[in-house]
Amino acid sequence: MDKFWRDPDSSLDFYELKDQHFATVDAVHVIKSGDLCISGSRDRSVGVWSLNVLADPSEAGYTKKSFRQSLDGHKGWVWCLSSDPTGAPRVCSGSWDSKIKLWDLQGQNVEMTTISVHRAAVLCLAWNKRY
């Protein structure tokens, strides 16, 4: 950690993943030891990006190669994201539509369930492991 604060450029990777969301991205969550990046946008979608296929940003199709799928289903801006702390390939998204959606990222990225919150935007999520 001390190395990061002394020289952050030497220990950080920079990715510019564009051409998927057509509106502002308000939430980003990296999971699976840095292999997957999940993005939540004001276009009401959740993007799933595979970071382990990225190599050279000047390569043709760089962004398209990393994009896996768009998870659609919210009727409001996606404002927050969290992932299963057990390492299972699941992520939940919270939105201004007062809903939390649970997504299974294994296979076809299917919506597993929706939790409705009483007339309030979901602005923050935390997924804790039960002991």
Backbone atoms as SQL, in Angstrom:
CREATE TABLE atoms (id INTEGER PRIMARY KEY, chain TEXT, resi INTEGER, resn TEXT, atom TEXT, x REAL, y REAL, z REAL);
INSERT INTO atoms VALUES
  (1, 'A', 1, 'MET', 'N', 0.820, -1.186, 0.000),
  (2, 'A', 1, 'MET', 'CA', 0.000, 0.000, 0.000),
  (3, 'A', 1, 'MET', 'C', 0.865, 1.252, 0.000),
  (4, 'A', 2, 'ASP', 'N', 1.967, 1.218, 0.712),
  (5, 'A', 2, 'ASP', 'CA', 2.850, 2.376, 0.770),
  (6, 'A', 2, 'ASP', 'C', 3.390, 2.726, -0.619),
  (7, 'A', 3, 'LYS', 'N', 3.658, 1.689, -1.445),
  (8, 'A', 3, 'LYS', 'CA', 4.154, 1.923, -2.809),
  (9, 'A', 3, 'LYS', 'C', 3.128, 2.718, -3.628),
  (10, 'A', 4, 'PHE', 'N', 1.858, 2.409, -3.445),
  (11, 'A', 4, 'PHE', 'CA', 0.809, 3.117, -4.179),
  (12, 'A', 4, 'PHE', 'C', 0.862, 4.615, -3.887),
  (13, 'A', 5, 'TRP', 'N', 0.968, 4.978, -2.637),
  (14, 'A', 5, 'TRP', 'CA', 0.951, 6.394, -2.275),
  (15, 'A', 5, 'TRP', 'C', 2.224, 7.113, -2.706),
  (16, 'A', 6, 'ARG', 'N', 3.348, 6.401, -2.791),
  (17, 'A', 6, 'ARG', 'CA', 4.581, 7.023, -3.242),
  (18, 'A', 6, 'ARG', 'C', 4.586, 7.263, -4.741),
  (19, 'A', 7, 'ASP', 'N', 4.047, 6.303, -5.518),
  (20, 'A', 7, 'ASP', 'CA', 4.062, 6.411, -6.975),
  (21, 'A', 7, 'ASP', 'C', 2.823, 5.721, -7.558),
  (22, 'A', 8, 'PRO', 'N', 1.644, 6.370, -7.480),
  (23, 'A', 8, 'PRO', 'CA', 0.417, 5.700, -7.911),
  (24, 'A', 8, 'PRO', 'C', 0.415, 5.305, -9.386),
  (25, 'A', 9, 'ASP', 'N', 1.105, 6.047, -10.251),
  (26, 'A', 9, 'ASP', 'CA', 1.112, 5.712, -11.678),
  (27, 'A', 9, 'ASP', 'C', 1.784, 4.374, -11.966),
  (28, 'A', 10, 'SER', 'N', 2.715, 3.968, -11.143),
  (29, 'A', 10, 'SER', 'CA', 3.419, 2.708, -11.388),
  (30, 'A', 10, 'SER', 'C', 2.608, 1.494, -10.958),
  (31, 'A', 11, 'SER', 'N', 1.596, 1.684, -10.128),
  (32, 'A', 11, 'SER', 'CA', 0.839, 0.539, -9.631),
  (33, 'A', 11, 'SER', 'C', -0.627, 0.543, -10.064),
  (34, 'A', 12, 'LEU', 'N', -1.012, 1.451, -10.947),
  (35, 'A', 12, 'LEU', 'CA', -2.397, 1.524, -11.401),
  (36, 'A', 12, 'LEU', 'C', -2.504, 1.185, -12.879),
  (37, 'A', 13, 'ASP', 'N', -3.584, 0.523, -13.236),
  (38, 'A', 13, 'ASP', 'CA', -3.914, 0.304, -14.645),
  (39, 'A', 13, 'ASP', 'C', -5.047, 1.261, -14.993),
  (40, 'A', 14, 'PHE', 'N', -5.012, 1.824, -16.184),
  (41, 'A', 14, 'PHE', 'CA', -6.038, 2.748, -16.631),
  (42, 'A', 14, 'PHE', 'C', -6.770, 2.134, -17.813),
  (43, 'A', 15, 'TYR', 'N', -8.097, 2.058, -17.724),
  (44, 'A', 15, 'TYR', 'CA', -8.920, 1.533, -18.805),
  (45, 'A', 15, 'TYR', 'C', -9.965, 2.580, -19.160),
  (46, 'A', 16, 'GLU', 'N', -10.151, 2.796, -20.426),
  (47, 'A', 16, 'GLU', 'CA', -11.223, 3.670, -20.885),
  (48, 'A', 16, 'GLU', 'C', -12.175, 2.805, -21.695),
  (49, 'A', 17, 'LEU', 'N', -13.274, 2.417, -21.063),
  (50, 'A', 17, 'LEU', 'CA', -14.255, 1.544, -21.697),
  (51, 'A', 17, 'LEU', 'C', -15.421, 2.411, -22.131),
  (52, 'A', 18, 'LYS', 'N', -15.529, 2.618, -23.430),
  (53, 'A', 18, 'LYS', 'CA', -16.552, 3.531, -23.936),
  (54, 'A', 18, 'LYS', 'C', -17.408, 2.863, -24.997),
  (55, 'A', 19, 'ASP', 'N', -18.342, 3.607, -25.513),
  (56, 'A', 19, 'ASP', 'CA', -19.228, 3.157, -26.590),
  (57, 'A', 19, 'ASP', 'C', -20.239, 2.105, -26.155),
  (58, 'A', 20, 'GLN', 'N', -20.497, 1.962, -24.858),
  (59, 'A', 20, 'GLN', 'CA', -21.532, 1.044, -24.431),
  (60, 'A', 20, 'GLN', 'C', -22.679, 1.817, -23.785),
  (61, 'A', 21, 'HIS', 'N', -22.394, 2.569, -22.755),
  (62, 'A', 21, 'HIS', 'CA', -23.424, 3.380, -22.105),
  (63, 'A', 21, 'HIS', 'C', -23.598, 4.680, -22.892),
  (64, 'A', 22, 'PHE', 'N', -24.838, 5.124, -23.051),
  (65, 'A', 22, 'PHE', 'CA', -25.065, 6.383, -23.749),
  (66, 'A', 22, 'PHE', 'C', -25.315, 7.533, -22.771),
  (67, 'A', 23, 'ALA', 'N', -25.204, 7.251, -21.474),
  (68, 'A', 23, 'ALA', 'CA', -25.380, 8.277, -20.448),
  (69, 'A', 23, 'ALA', 'C', -24.263, 8.134, -19.410),
  (70, 'A', 24, 'THR', 'N', -24.263, 9.030, -18.456),
  (71, 'A', 24, 'THR', 'CA', -23.239, 9.059, -17.413),
  (72, 'A', 24, 'THR', 'C', -23.191, 7.755, -16.625),
  (73, 'A', 25, 'VAL', 'N', -21.999, 7.299, -16.329),
  (74, 'A', 25, 'VAL', 'CA', -21.789, 6.139, -15.459),
  (75, 'A', 25, 'VAL', 'C', -21.622, 6.658, -14.043),
  (76, 'A', 26, 'ASP', 'N', -22.471, 6.193, -13.122),
  (77, 'A', 26, 'ASP', 'CA', -22.435, 6.657, -11.732),
  (78, 'A', 26, 'ASP', 'C', -21.854, 5.625, -10.778),
  (79, 'A', 27, 'ALA', 'N', -21.718, 4.374, -11.202),
  (80, 'A', 27, 'ALA', 'CA', -21.205, 3.340, -10.306),
  (81, 'A', 27, 'ALA', 'C', -20.293, 2.393, -11.070),
  (82, 'A', 28, 'VAL', 'N', -19.180, 2.042, -10.445),
  (83, 'A', 28, 'VAL', 'CA', -18.244, 1.069, -11.002),
  (84, 'A', 28, 'VAL', 'C', -17.837, 0.136, -9.878),
  (85, 'A', 29, 'HIS', 'N', -17.815, -1.158, -10.152),
  (86, 'A', 29, 'HIS', 'CA', -17.461, -2.161, -9.149),
  (87, 'A', 29, 'HIS', 'C', -16.595, -3.218, -9.819),
  (88, 'A', 30, 'VAL', 'N', -15.419, -3.480, -9.272),
  (89, 'A', 30, 'VAL', 'CA', -14.512, -4.493, -9.821),
  (90, 'A', 30, 'VAL', 'C', -14.603, -5.732, -8.943),
  (91, 'A', 31, 'ILE', 'N', -14.785, -6.902, -9.585),
  (92, 'A', 31, 'ILE', 'CA', -14.917, -8.159, -8.836),
  (93, 'A', 31, 'ILE', 'C', -14.024, -9.233, -9.445),
  (94, 'A', 32, 'LYS', 'N', -14.018, -10.368, -8.780),
  (95, 'A', 32, 'LYS', 'CA', -13.268, -11.558, -9.210),
  (96, 'A', 32, 'LYS', 'C', -11.790, -11.250, -9.395),
  (97, 'A', 33, 'SER', 'N', -11.178, -10.719, -8.370),
  (98, 'A', 33, 'SER', 'CA', -9.741, -10.407, -8.382),
  (99, 'A', 33, 'SER', 'C', -9.355, -9.489, -9.532),
  (100, 'A', 34, 'GLY', 'N', -10.240, -8.609, -9.905),
  (101, 'A', 34, 'GLY', 'CA', -9.941, -7.646, -10.954),
  (102, 'A', 34, 'GLY', 'C', -10.239, -8.123, -12.360),
  (103, 'A', 35, 'ASP', 'N', -10.871, -9.279, -12.518),
  (104, 'A', 35, 'ASP', 'CA', -11.183, -9.806, -13.850),
  (105, 'A', 35, 'ASP', 'C', -12.425, -9.179, -14.462),
  (106, 'A', 36, 'LEU', 'N', -13.400, -8.818, -13.634),
  (107, 'A', 36, 'LEU', 'CA', -14.654, -8.248, -14.142),
  (108, 'A', 36, 'LEU', 'C', -14.875, -6.851, -13.596),
  (109, 'A', 37, 'CYS', 'N', -15.374, -5.994, -14.454),
  (110, 'A', 37, 'CYS', 'CA', -15.768, -4.640, -14.057),
  (111, 'A', 37, 'CYS', 'C', -17.256, -4.505, -14.351),
  (112, 'A', 38, 'ILE', 'N', -18.006, -4.063, -13.347),
  (113, 'A', 38, 'ILE', 'CA', -19.442, -3.866, -13.497),
  (114, 'A', 38, 'ILE', 'C', -19.680, -2.354, -13.458),
  (115, 'A', 39, 'SER', 'N', -20.459, -1.834, -14.407),
  (116, 'A', 39, 'SER', 'CA', -20.742, -0.404, -14.456),
  (117, 'A', 39, 'SER', 'C', -22.250, -0.172, -14.410),
  (118, 'A', 40, 'GLY', 'N', -22.656, 0.850, -13.671),
  (119, 'A', 40, 'GLY', 'CA', -24.065, 1.227, -13.579),
  (120, 'A', 40, 'GLY', 'C', -24.239, 2.626, -14.132),
  (121, 'A', 41, 'SER', 'N', -25.250, 2.832, -14.956),
  (122, 'A', 41, 'SER', 'CA', -25.366, 4.084, -15.698),
  (123, 'A', 41, 'SER', 'C', -26.741, 4.727, -15.562),
  (124, 'A', 42, 'ARG', 'N', -26.782, 6.006, -15.936),
  (125, 'A', 42, 'ARG', 'CA', -28.048, 6.736, -15.996),
  (126, 'A', 42, 'ARG', 'C', -28.876, 6.312, -17.209),
  (127, 'A', 43, 'ASP', 'N', -28.312, 5.460, -18.068),
  (128, 'A', 43, 'ASP', 'CA', -29.120, 4.909, -19.171),
  (129, 'A', 43, 'ASP', 'C', -29.952, 3.715, -18.689),
  (130, 'A', 44, 'ARG', 'N', -29.925, 3.453, -17.366),
  (131, 'A', 44, 'ARG', 'CA', -30.713, 2.412, -16.697),
  (132, 'A', 44, 'ARG', 'C', -30.194, 1.003, -16.952),
  (133, 'A', 45, 'SER', 'N', -28.941, 0.868, -17.363),
  (134, 'A', 45, 'SER', 'CA', -28.391, -0.466, -17.600),
  (135, 'A', 45, 'SER', 'C', -27.153, -0.705, -16.750),
  (136, 'A', 46, 'VAL', 'N', -26.832, -1.984, -16.602),
  (137, 'A', 46, 'VAL', 'CA', -25.632, -2.432, -15.917),
  (138, 'A', 46, 'VAL', 'C', -24.759, -3.098, -16.967),
  (139, 'A', 47, 'GLY', 'N', -23.525, -2.647, -17.087),
  (140, 'A', 47, 'GLY', 'CA', -22.596, -3.237, -18.050),
  (141, 'A', 47, 'GLY', 'C', -21.660, -4.208, -17.364),
  (142, 'A', 48, 'VAL', 'N', -21.337, -5.298, -18.050),
  (143, 'A', 48, 'VAL', 'CA', -20.385, -6.284, -17.531),
  (144, 'A', 48, 'VAL', 'C', -19.202, -6.306, -18.487),
  (145, 'A', 49, 'TRP', 'N', -18.016, -6.028, -17.960),
  (146, 'A', 49, 'TRP', 'CA', -16.798, -5.909, -18.752),
  (147, 'A', 49, 'TRP', 'C', -15.773, -6.937, -18.290),
  (148, 'A', 50, 'SER', 'N', -15.120, -7.580, -19.222),
  (149, 'A', 50, 'SER', 'CA', -14.059, -8.530, -18.910),
  (150, 'A', 50, 'SER', 'C', -12.717, -7.824, -19.053),
  (151, 'A', 51, 'LEU', 'N', -12.063, -7.539, -17.934),
  (152, 'A', 51, 'LEU', 'CA', -10.812, -6.789, -17.958),
  (153, 'A', 51, 'LEU', 'C', -9.610, -7.652, -18.329),
  (154, 'A', 52, 'ASN', 'N', -9.712, -8.956, -18.147),
  (155, 'A', 52, 'ASN', 'CA', -8.548, -9.805, -18.423),
  (156, 'A', 52, 'ASN', 'C', -8.267, -9.981, -19.914),
  (157, 'A', 53, 'VAL', 'N', -9.147, -9.513, -20.790),
  (158, 'A', 53, 'VAL', 'CA', -8.876, -9.602, -22.232),
  (159, 'A', 53, 'VAL', 'C', -8.244, -8.321, -22.772),
  (160, 'A', 54, 'LEU', 'N', -8.114, -7.319, -21.930),
  (161, 'A', 54, 'LEU', 'CA', -7.578, -6.036, -22.382),
  (162, 'A', 54, 'LEU', 'C', -6.055, -6.065, -22.392),
  (163, 'A', 55, 'ALA', 'N', -5.491, -5.549, -23.429),
  (164, 'A', 55, 'ALA', 'CA', -4.034, -5.484, -23.517),
  (165, 'A', 55, 'ALA', 'C', -3.585, -4.123, -24.017),
  (166, 'A', 56, 'ASP', 'N', -3.891, -3.817, -25.279),
  (167, 'A', 56, 'ASP', 'CA', -3.393, -2.602, -25.907),
  (168, 'A', 56, 'ASP', 'C', -4.559, -1.700, -26.301),
  (169, 'A', 57, 'PRO', 'N', -4.717, -0.527, -25.656),
  (170, 'A', 57, 'PRO', 'CA', -5.846, 0.359, -25.972),
  (171, 'A', 57, 'PRO', 'C', -5.875, 0.844, -27.412),
  (172, 'A', 58, 'SER', 'N', -4.752, 0.800, -28.115),
  (173, 'A', 58, 'SER', 'CA', -4.740, 1.248, -29.509),
  (174, 'A', 58, 'SER', 'C', -5.185, 0.136, -30.467),
  (175, 'A', 59, 'GLU', 'N', -5.380, -1.060, -29.940),
  (176, 'A', 59, 'GLU', 'CA', -5.804, -2.198, -30.749),
  (177, 'A', 59, 'GLU', 'C', -7.233, -1.989, -31.255),
  (178, 'A', 60, 'ALA', 'N', -7.492, -2.340, -32.495),
  (179, 'A', 60, 'ALA', 'CA', -8.835, -2.214, -33.072),
  (180, 'A', 60, 'ALA', 'C', -9.816, -3.091, -32.292),
  (181, 'A', 61, 'GLY', 'N', -10.969, -2.531, -31.978),
  (182, 'A', 61, 'GLY', 'CA', -11.988, -3.292, -31.259),
  (183, 'A', 61, 'GLY', 'C', -11.699, -3.457, -29.782),
  (184, 'A', 62, 'TYR', 'N', -10.804, -2.672, -29.239),
  (185, 'A', 62, 'TYR', 'CA', -10.383, -2.766, -27.838),
  (186, 'A', 62, 'TYR', 'C', -11.579, -2.776, -26.892),
  (187, 'A', 63, 'THR', 'N', -12.456, -1.800, -26.997),
  (188, 'A', 63, 'THR', 'CA', -13.600, -1.715, -26.091),
  (189, 'A', 63, 'THR', 'C', -14.600, -2.829, -26.351),
  (190, 'A', 64, 'LYS', 'N', -14.890, -3.108, -27.604),
  (191, 'A', 64, 'LYS', 'CA', -15.878, -4.139, -27.927),
  (192, 'A', 64, 'LYS', 'C', -15.422, -5.515, -27.458),
  (193, 'A', 65, 'LYS', 'N', -14.130, -5.772, -27.474),
  (194, 'A', 65, 'LYS', 'CA', -13.609, -7.058, -27.042),
  (195, 'A', 65, 'LYS', 'C', -13.837, -7.273, -25.549),
  (196, 'A', 66, 'SER', 'N', -13.804, -6.200, -24.760),
  (197, 'A', 66, 'SER', 'CA', -13.938, -6.340, -23.318),
  (198, 'A', 66, 'SER', 'C', -15.394, -6.386, -22.858),
  (199, 'A', 67, 'PHE', 'N', -16.331, -5.877, -23.655),
  (200, 'A', 67, 'PHE', 'CA', -17.735, -5.821, -23.239),
  (201, 'A', 67, 'PHE', 'C', -18.358, -7.206, -23.313),
  (202, 'A', 68, 'ARG', 'N', -18.982, -7.632, -22.209),
  (203, 'A', 68, 'ARG', 'CA', -19.632, -8.940, -22.175),
  (204, 'A', 68, 'ARG', 'C', -21.130, -8.857, -22.396),
  (205, 'A', 69, 'GLN', 'N', -21.803, -8.004, -21.599),
  (206, 'A', 69, 'GLN', 'CA', -23.255, -7.959, -21.719),
  (207, 'A', 69, 'GLN', 'C', -23.827, -6.756, -20.997),
  (208, 'A', 70, 'SER', 'N', -24.996, -6.339, -21.448),
  (209, 'A', 70, 'SER', 'CA', -25.747, -5.290, -20.784),
  (210, 'A', 70, 'SER', 'C', -26.903, -5.940, -20.033),
  (211, 'A', 71, 'LEU', 'N', -27.018, -5.623, -18.751),
  (212, 'A', 71, 'LEU', 'CA', -28.104, -6.148, -17.930),
  (213, 'A', 71, 'LEU', 'C', -29.162, -5.056, -17.833),
  (214, 'A', 72, 'ASP', 'N', -30.291, -5.294, -18.439),
  (215, 'A', 72, 'ASP', 'CA', -31.360, -4.299, -18.489),
  (216, 'A', 72, 'ASP', 'C', -32.526, -4.741, -17.619),
  (217, 'A', 73, 'GLY', 'N', -33.218, -3.803, -17.052),
  (218, 'A', 73, 'GLY', 'CA', -34.377, -4.126, -16.235),
  (219, 'A', 73, 'GLY', 'C', -34.771, -3.012, -15.291),
  (220, 'A', 74, 'HIS', 'N', -33.856, -2.094, -15.010),
  (221, 'A', 74, 'HIS', 'CA', -34.199, -0.968, -14.149),
  (222, 'A', 74, 'HIS', 'C', -34.970, 0.083, -14.944),
  (223, 'A', 75, 'LYS', 'N', -35.824, 0.816, -14.239),
  (224, 'A', 75, 'LYS', 'CA', -36.582, 1.902, -14.856),
  (225, 'A', 75, 'LYS', 'C', -36.071, 3.264, -14.379),
  (226, 'A', 76, 'GLY', 'N', -34.943, 3.265, -13.698),
  (227, 'A', 76, 'GLY', 'CA', -34.323, 4.494, -13.220),
  (228, 'A', 76, 'GLY', 'C', -32.814, 4.369, -13.303),
  (229, 'A', 77, 'TRP', 'N', -32.119, 5.459, -13.023),
  (230, 'A', 77, 'TRP', 'CA', -30.659, 5.457, -13.057),
  (231, 'A', 77, 'TRP', 'C', -30.105, 4.395, -12.121),
  (232, 'A', 78, 'VAL', 'N', -29.110, 3.651, -12.575),
  (233, 'A', 78, 'VAL', 'CA', -28.436, 2.679, -11.711),
  (234, 'A', 78, 'VAL', 'C', -27.370, 3.449, -10.935),
  (235, 'A', 79, 'TRP', 'N', -27.523, 3.477, -9.620),
  (236, 'A', 79, 'TRP', 'CA', -26.724, 4.356, -8.796),
  (237, 'A', 79, 'TRP', 'C', -25.661, 3.628, -7.964),
  (238, 'A', 80, 'CYS', 'N', -25.871, 2.326, -7.680),
  (239, 'A', 80, 'CYS', 'CA', -24.912, 1.615, -6.833),
  (240, 'A', 80, 'CYS', 'C', -24.870, 0.132, -7.184),
  (241, 'A', 81, 'LEU', 'N', -23.733, -0.487, -6.853),
  (242, 'A', 81, 'LEU', 'CA', -23.479, -1.890, -7.166),
  (243, 'A', 81, 'LEU', 'C', -22.778, -2.561, -5.990),
  (244, 'A', 82, 'SER', 'N', -22.982, -3.855, -5.859),
  (245, 'A', 82, 'SER', 'CA', -22.271, -4.638, -4.857),
  (246, 'A', 82, 'SER', 'C', -22.212, -6.079, -5.361),
  (247, 'A', 83, 'SER', 'N', -21.230, -6.831, -4.867),
  (248, 'A', 83, 'SER', 'CA', -21.111, -8.222, -5.318),
  (249, 'A', 83, 'SER', 'C', -21.134, -9.176, -4.139),
  (250, 'A', 84, 'ASP', 'N', -21.396, -10.430, -4.431),
  (251, 'A', 84, 'ASP', 'CA', -21.467, -11.486, -3.431),
  (252, 'A', 84, 'ASP', 'C', -20.092, -11.667, -2.792),
  (253, 'A', 85, 'PRO', 'N', -19.970, -11.467, -1.475),
  (254, 'A', 85, 'PRO', 'CA', -18.663, -11.564, -0.821),
  (255, 'A', 85, 'PRO', 'C', -18.110, -12.983, -0.752),
  (256, 'A', 86, 'THR', 'N', -18.922, -13.983, -1.071),
  (257, 'A', 86, 'THR', 'CA', -18.425, -15.359, -1.046),
  (258, 'A', 86, 'THR', 'C', -17.643, -15.687, -2.313),
  (259, 'A', 87, 'GLY', 'N', -17.682, -14.789, -3.286),
  (260, 'A', 87, 'GLY', 'CA', -16.988, -15.030, -4.543),
  (261, 'A', 87, 'GLY', 'C', -17.877, -15.623, -5.618),
  (262, 'A', 88, 'ALA', 'N', -19.127, -15.936, -5.271),
  (263, 'A', 88, 'ALA', 'CA', -20.069, -16.454, -6.271),
  (264, 'A', 88, 'ALA', 'C', -20.306, -15.360, -7.313),
  (265, 'A', 89, 'PRO', 'N', -20.507, -15.742, -8.566),
  (266, 'A', 89, 'PRO', 'CA', -20.656, -14.743, -9.641),
  (267, 'A', 89, 'PRO', 'C', -22.031, -14.069, -9.652),
  (268, 'A', 90, 'ARG', 'N', -22.280, -13.291, -8.593),
  (269, 'A', 90, 'ARG', 'CA', -23.552, -12.577, -8.487),
  (270, 'A', 90, 'ARG', 'C', -23.269, -11.132, -8.120),
  (271, 'A', 91, 'VAL', 'N', -24.091, -10.237, -8.650),
  (272, 'A', 91, 'VAL', 'CA', -23.965, -8.810, -8.361),
  (273, 'A', 91, 'VAL', 'C', -25.368, -8.251, -8.156),
  (274, 'A', 92, 'CYS', 'N', -25.487, -7.230, -7.306),
  (275, 'A', 92, 'CYS', 'CA', -26.776, -6.571, -7.160),
  (276, 'A', 92, 'CYS', 'C', -26.614, -5.105, -7.541),
  (277, 'A', 93, 'SER', 'N', -27.678, -4.550, -8.077),
  (278, 'A', 93, 'SER', 'CA', -27.687, -3.164, -8.529),
  (279, 'A', 93, 'SER', 'C', -28.846, -2.433, -7.852),
  (280, 'A', 94, 'GLY', 'N', -28.583, -1.191, -7.460),
  (281, 'A', 94, 'GLY', 'CA', -29.610, -0.358, -6.848),
  (282, 'A', 94, 'GLY', 'C', -29.901, 0.829, -7.746),
  (283, 'A', 95, 'SER', 'N', -31.157, 1.257, -7.781),
  (284, 'A', 95, 'SER', 'CA', -31.562, 2.262, -8.750),
  (285, 'A', 95, 'SER', 'C', -32.509, 3.297, -8.157),
  (286, 'A', 96, 'TRP', 'N', -32.648, 4.389, -8.907),
  (287, 'A', 96, 'TRP', 'CA', -33.618, 5.432, -8.576),
  (288, 'A', 96, 'TRP', 'C', -35.051, 4.932, -8.730),
  (289, 'A', 97, 'ASP', 'N', -35.242, 3.764, -9.334),
  (290, 'A', 97, 'ASP', 'CA', -36.594, 3.213, -9.485),
  (291, 'A', 97, 'ASP', 'C', -37.074, 2.507, -8.212),
  (292, 'A', 98, 'SER', 'N', -36.317, 2.631, -7.113),
  (293, 'A', 98, 'SER', 'CA', -36.657, 2.030, -5.819),
  (294, 'A', 98, 'SER', 'C', -36.549, 0.515, -5.826),
  (295, 'A', 99, 'LYS', 'N', -35.690, -0.010, -6.668),
  (296, 'A', 99, 'LYS', 'CA', -35.534, -1.464, -6.779),
  (297, 'A', 99, 'LYS', 'C', -34.066, -1.858, -6.615),
  (298, 'A', 100, 'ILE', 'N', -33.870, -3.041, -6.030),
  (299, 'A', 100, 'ILE', 'CA', -32.569, -3.703, -5.997),
  (300, 'A', 100, 'ILE', 'C', -32.741, -4.963, -6.830),
  (301, 'A', 101, 'LYS', 'N', -31.865, -5.155, -7.799),
  (302, 'A', 101, 'LYS', 'CA', -31.933, -6.344, -8.648),
  (303, 'A', 101, 'LYS', 'C', -30.701, -7.197, -8.396),
  (304, 'A', 102, 'LEU', 'N', -30.924, -8.490, -8.296),
  (305, 'A', 102, 'LEU', 'CA', -29.845, -9.455, -8.109),
  (306, 'A', 102, 'LEU', 'C', -29.638, -10.187, -9.424),
  (307, 'A', 103, 'TRP', 'N', -28.388, -10.173, -9.917),
  (308, 'A', 103, 'TRP', 'CA', -28.039, -10.751, -11.209),
  (309, 'A', 103, 'TRP', 'C', -27.065, -11.912, -11.029),
  (310, 'A', 104, 'ASP', 'N', -27.284, -12.992, -11.770),
  (311, 'A', 104, 'ASP', 'CA', -26.360, -14.125, -11.800),
  (312, 'A', 104, 'ASP', 'C', -25.459, -13.939, -13.014),
  (313, 'A', 105, 'LEU', 'N', -24.168, -13.716, -12.804),
  (314, 'A', 105, 'LEU', 'CA', -23.248, -13.453, -13.907),
  (315, 'A', 105, 'LEU', 'C', -22.732, -14.719, -14.567),
  (316, 'A', 106, 'GLN', 'N', -23.114, -15.868, -14.044),
  (317, 'A', 106, 'GLN', 'CA', -22.688, -17.122, -14.641),
  (318, 'A', 106, 'GLN', 'C', -23.671, -17.497, -15.748),
  (319, 'A', 107, 'GLY', 'N', -23.163, -17.858, -16.877),
  (320, 'A', 107, 'GLY', 'CA', -24.041, -18.226, -17.981),
  (321, 'A', 107, 'GLY', 'C', -24.599, -17.020, -18.695),
  (322, 'A', 108, 'GLN', 'N', -25.906, -16.858, -18.685),
  (323, 'A', 108, 'GLN', 'CA', -26.575, -15.832, -19.478),
  (324, 'A', 108, 'GLN', 'C', -26.839, -14.528, -18.727),
  (325, 'A', 109, 'ASN', 'N', -26.233, -14.307, -17.574),
  (326, 'A', 109, 'ASN', 'CA', -26.433, -13.074, -16.801),
  (327, 'A', 109, 'ASN', 'C', -27.913, -12.791, -16.543),
  (328, 'A', 110, 'VAL', 'N', -28.579, -13.726, -15.943),
  (329, 'A', 110, 'VAL', 'CA', -30.020, -13.600, -15.743),
  (330, 'A', 110, 'VAL', 'C', -30.339, -12.868, -14.453),
  (331, 'A', 111, 'GLU', 'N', -31.452, -12.150, -14.483),
  (332, 'A', 111, 'GLU', 'CA', -31.953, -11.490, -13.285),
  (333, 'A', 111, 'GLU', 'C', -32.533, -12.563, -12.383),
  (334, 'A', 112, 'MET', 'N', -32.023, -12.631, -11.162),
  (335, 'A', 112, 'MET', 'CA', -32.481, -13.651, -10.230),
  (336, 'A', 112, 'MET', 'C', -33.709, -13.211, -9.442),
  (337, 'A', 113, 'THR', 'N', -33.690, -11.971, -8.968),
  (338, 'A', 113, 'THR', 'CA', -34.807, -11.479, -8.172),
  (339, 'A', 113, 'THR', 'C', -34.795, -9.954, -8.131),
  (340, 'A', 114, 'THR', 'N', -35.927, -9.387, -7.748),
  (341, 'A', 114, 'THR', 'CA', -36.043, -7.940, -7.567),
  (342, 'A', 114, 'THR', 'C', -36.622, -7.672, -6.190),
  (343, 'A', 115, 'ILE', 'N', -36.008, -6.737, -5.476),
  (344, 'A', 115, 'ILE', 'CA', -36.492, -6.313, -4.166),
  (345, 'A', 115, 'ILE', 'C', -36.987, -4.880, -4.320),
  (346, 'A', 116, 'SER', 'N', -38.226, -4.623, -3.940),
  (347, 'A', 116, 'SER', 'CA', -38.782, -3.272, -4.009),
  (348, 'A', 116, 'SER', 'C', -38.608, -2.566, -2.679),
  (349, 'A', 117, 'VAL', 'N', -38.169, -1.327, -2.742),
  (350, 'A', 117, 'VAL', 'CA', -37.998, -0.492, -1.563),
  (351, 'A', 117, 'VAL', 'C', -39.126, 0.532, -1.577),
  (352, 'A', 118, 'HIS', 'N', -39.633, 0.914, -0.419),
  (353, 'A', 118, 'HIS', 'CA', -40.775, 1.826, -0.348),
  (354, 'A', 118, 'HIS', 'C', -40.454, 3.234, -0.832),
  (355, 'A', 119, 'ARG', 'N', -40.861, 3.587, -2.014),
  (356, 'A', 119, 'ARG', 'CA', -40.805, 4.936, -2.581),
  (357, 'A', 119, 'ARG', 'C', -39.516, 5.706, -2.290),
  (358, 'A', 120, 'ALA', 'N', -38.406, 5.023, -2.309),
  (359, 'A', 120, 'ALA', 'CA', -37.134, 5.712, -2.078),
  (360, 'A', 120, 'ALA', 'C', -36.095, 5.169, -3.049),
  (361, 'A', 121, 'ALA', 'N', -35.273, 6.041, -3.561),
  (362, 'A', 121, 'ALA', 'CA', -34.190, 5.616, -4.451),
  (363, 'A', 121, 'ALA', 'C', -33.185, 4.796, -3.652),
  (364, 'A', 122, 'VAL', 'N', -32.597, 3.802, -4.300),
  (365, 'A', 122, 'VAL', 'CA', -31.545, 3.003, -3.672),
  (366, 'A', 122, 'VAL', 'C', -30.223, 3.638, -4.081),
  (367, 'A', 123, 'LEU', 'N', -29.573, 4.308, -3.128),
  (368, 'A', 123, 'LEU', 'CA', -28.373, 5.077, -3.424),
  (369, 'A', 123, 'LEU', 'C', -27.097, 4.417, -2.927),
  (370, 'A', 124, 'CYS', 'N', -27.211, 3.384, -2.095),
  (371, 'A', 124, 'CYS', 'CA', -26.039, 2.740, -1.536),
  (372, 'A', 124, 'CYS', 'C', -26.362, 1.281, -1.226),
  (373, 'A', 125, 'LEU', 'N', -25.434, 0.387, -1.521),
  (374, 'A', 125, 'LEU', 'CA', -25.605, -1.041, -1.249),
  (375, 'A', 125, 'LEU', 'C', -24.354, -1.593, -0.585),
  (376, 'A', 126, 'ALA', 'N', -24.543, -2.567, 0.272),
  (377, 'A', 126, 'ALA', 'CA', -23.424, -3.343, 0.828),
  (378, 'A', 126, 'ALA', 'C', -23.918, -4.772, 0.983),
  (379, 'A', 127, 'TRP', 'N', -23.165, -5.719, 0.491),
  (380, 'A', 127, 'TRP', 'CA', -23.528, -7.121, 0.572),
  (381, 'A', 127, 'TRP', 'C', -22.582, -7.762, 1.561),
  (382, 'A', 128, 'ASN', 'N', -23.101, -8.150, 2.728),
  (383, 'A', 128, 'ASN', 'CA', -22.273, -8.722, 3.775),
  (384, 'A', 128, 'ASN', 'C', -22.422, -10.231, 3.830),
  (385, 'A', 129, 'LYS', 'N', -21.337, -10.876, 4.137),
  (386, 'A', 129, 'LYS', 'CA', -21.329, -12.332, 4.266),
  (387, 'A', 129, 'LYS', 'C', -21.883, -12.713, 5.631),
  (388, 'A', 130, 'ARG', 'N', -22.765, -13.704, 5.651),
  (389, 'A', 130, 'ARG', 'CA', -23.322, -14.194, 6.916),
  (390, 'A', 130, 'ARG', 'C', -22.346, -15.181, 7.528),
  (391, 'A', 131, 'TYR', 'N', -22.199, -15.106, 8.829),
  (392, 'A', 131, 'TYR', 'CA', -21.298, -16.028, 9.532),
  (393, 'A', 131, 'TYR', 'C', -22.061, -17.045, 10.304);
